[in-house]
Amino acid sequence: MRTENFHSRVEKYKAELTQMAARSTSSRVGTRITLPSDRDAVVNPPEATPDRDPLQTFNPVPDTFESFGKRNTNAGWLRVQAFTGPQTIPVPNADVLVTRDFIDGARRFASGKTDQSGVLDGITLPAPDNVLAQEPGSVQPFELYDIRVSHPDYRTEIYRQVPVFPGIKSIQPVRFQSSQNGS
């Protein structure tokens, strides 16, 4: 095959992939999503009370997706580490879904599967301006996300209101328990 033909085919293939990605909304950031039922899941609220993290004095404020996007121009990162037992046995191929609820519906921000080490790393999420995290004030210096982690051999784990700070990687450990015997 001649070099020109090869490059032409590569460009055509890239264009086809781009068109397919544009048609597929399932993995696009901010895509509206209908969440599965929490009925059989273990819901892990923020520490202390279901409404707030004990280390923060901010309560979640109802928001629209549009105003959220305008307010969060920076990025923070998330790493999910799935395991079973006393943090010794990794859980590969666990499905991870990062969402946030808005007045105008829940939105997807990331999804993927854990690797052989039980890790999904490099999740980039919108976060507020760094200045807010440096100075005390009445403006929340982080954003809150919900994380749903599921695997066919374990009960689904849901973590509510996980904080993500600008310029910082947050690590969310996920301790799976067996769906068969509850241990």
C-alpha positions, 0 to 999 in steps of 0.5 A: 500500500502506498503511503498516500493511500495509507494516510488517506485511509487513516484520515477517513477512519478518524473522520468516521470515528469522530462522527460516531462519537458525536452521535453517541451521547452515552459517554459525553460529559454533561449528558443527561442520564437516568440513574438506576435504582438505589434499591439494592445498592449500599449508599454511603452518605457524606460522613456525619449526616446524610446532608453534609460533610462534618469538615465543611460548613457548606450545604449543597445548593440546588443548581442548573447545569448551565450555571454550574459550568460557568462557575467551574472553569478549573479542574480537579481529578478523581481516582477510584480504587475498588477492592474487597477484603481488608484493602488487599484484593483489587476488583478489576472491571468494576463499572464506575459512574460519576454524576451530579444532580441538577435542578434540570436533571442528573448529568454524567461526568465520567464513566469507565472500568477499573483496571487489573489493579482495581483502579480507575485513574485520571478522571478529570472533573470541573472544579471552581477557581483555585482562589476559593480554596485558598481563602476562607469565605462563604463560597464553596471551594470545591464541587460535589459529585456522586460516584456509583461503582458496580460489579456483578459479583458484589453489591453496588456502592454509591458515594454521595457528595464526594468533594473534588477540589481544583488542582487536587486529585481526590481518591475514593476507596471502594470496599466491595462486599459480596452480593451473595452473603452480604460480607 
